[in-house]
Amino acid sequence: MADPQGRAFNLPFKEQAAFFQRKVNVPTQRWDDLQREDHAHGFMVAGVTRMDMLDDFRQAVEQYQAGATLEQFRTDFDRIVAKYGWSYRGSRNWRSRIIAETNLRTSYQAGRWEQLQAIKHRRPYWEYVHADGEAHPRPQHLAWNGKVLSADDPWWGVHYPPNGWGCKCTVRALSPRDLAARGKDGPDPAPEDPPQADGQPAGVDKSFDYNVGTAARSMPAAVRFGQRVMGLPPAWRDAVLADAQRRPTDLFADWPAVVTRAVGETAALARQPKGTAHPLGFLRPQVAQALEAGAGLEERRFVAPRADTALLGADDTQVYHALRSATGAVDARLAQALKELPQRLADPATTVLWDTAPPDQRNAAPSLIYAWALQDGRWVKAVFRLDERRGGRAMRKAQLAANWLVTVEIVEAYNLAEAKYVRLAGEVK
C-alpha cells in the first residue's frame, strides 16, 4: 500500500491506481483551468496544451507512483521538457516536485477513501493525522491532528486530505473500541476555523477545498467536468473526448450490478428502483461535432439542443423501465445490452443517430440514439435526451442538466432506417 508520509511503501494499491488510470487528459494554459472536483476526473499539467506531451507526463507520473524516485521523475521531466521545447514557470526542482507529489497524494487519498468506505460499518470514525517531521507545518493542520469525527461529518467534504500543495496529512479509521481507548465516548465537534481573507477555508489552499474521494464517484462532479470539457476550444474538446473513450471503464464498474439487481427484481415482480444516477460515458468527438454543426454524415441538417455537458448518464429507474414486464419474463439479450452500455457508447463501431422527432409523431422528442446489431439481425436501440434535469437527489440538489438515458429496446433494422433519423456516425445495414 502507498504511504503518503514518504517513499518507503510506494507500490500503488488497486483503488489508487484505478483512480489515476481513469482520469482524462485535459490540455490547459493555467493551473486553475481545472477547479476542485475537476481534478478527480481530469489529468492536467498547467501550461501543457499538447495531448502527446500530456501522455508523456502521465507515464512519468505513473512510474513515480509505482516506485520511481523523485530524481528519476526529474530525469523524465527534463527529457519531456527537452523533447517538446516546453517553457514552464518556476524552478525545475519546484515544478517537478509539484507535478509528481500532487498527483501521488491526491490519487493515494482517493484510493484510501474507497477503502475507508468499505470498512465504515466497522470503523465509523475518522481521525485527522498530521504528518510528523514537517519543517514548516501549517498551524491549522497541526490543530486538526488527532481530531476524531464521524466518517459522514460534512467537515470532511472540504477538509479531507490533501488540503494544499505539499500536504501530507491523512486519515485513520477508528472503531468504537478505538474511540473508547482514547477516552472518548463520541466523536469530537467539527473544527470551526474562521475563513481566510479571500474566503478560502482556513488551512486549505485554493482549489483543494473538496473531497477527492467523493468527487471521484460523484455524478454532479462528473457532469460539471463534462461541462468543462464542452467549454474548451473545439480542437481541445475533441482531443479530450477522444482520450475519454480509451480510458478504463472502472468509473462505470457499478453499472452491471445495477442492471443485475433490476433484472432480478423484475423477474420476481418486486421492482424497487432507487432513483440513483450513474455515469455511462462521454460523447464521442464526431458526435459532438455533428451536434454543434447540426449536420449529419449526408449533410442533412437538424436542430439539436446544445449539449451542455459531454457526460452521458442514467438513473436506475430507466433500467426498470426498459426491462418492464407484466409477467416477470426478462429478455436476456436486452439485459446484456444494458450491461454493455458503457463499452458500446465508447465503441467507434456503434452507430449514432439523431431522432428529429417530426411534429406528426405522437409523444416524440428529439433524441440521440446509439445502436448496434445483434447476431439475429435485430438492433439494440439506446435512446438519450440531451440537457435534461433528472437523476436523483444529488443531481436535483446540484440543479444540473445532463444527457440522460430514456430507454433501451430491441428493434428491427428498418426501424433505424426511417427518414426521421439523421446518421451522425456508423452505418445501419
Secondary structure, 3 states (H helix, E strand, C coil): CCCCCCCCCCCCCHHHHHHHHCCEECCCCCCCCCCHHHHHCEECCCCCCCHHHHHHHHHHHHHHHCCCCHHHHHHHHHHHHHHHCCCCCCCHHHHHHHHHHHHHHHHHHHHHHHHHHHCCCCCCEEEEECCCCCCCCCHHHHHHCCCEEECCCCCHHHHCCCCCCCCCCEEEEECHHHHHHCCCCCCCCCCCCCCCCCCCCCCCCCCCCCCHHHHHCCHHHHHHHHHHHHCCCHHHHHHHHHHHHCCCHHHHCCHHHHHHHHHHHHHCCCCCCCCCEEEEEECCHHHHHHHHHCECCCCCECCCCCCCCCEEEEEHHHHHHHHCCCCCCCCHHHHHHHHCHHHHHHCCCCEEEEECCCCCCCCCCCEEEEEEECCCCCEEEEEEEEEECCCHHHHHHHCCCEEEEEEEEEECHHHHHCCCEEEEECCCC
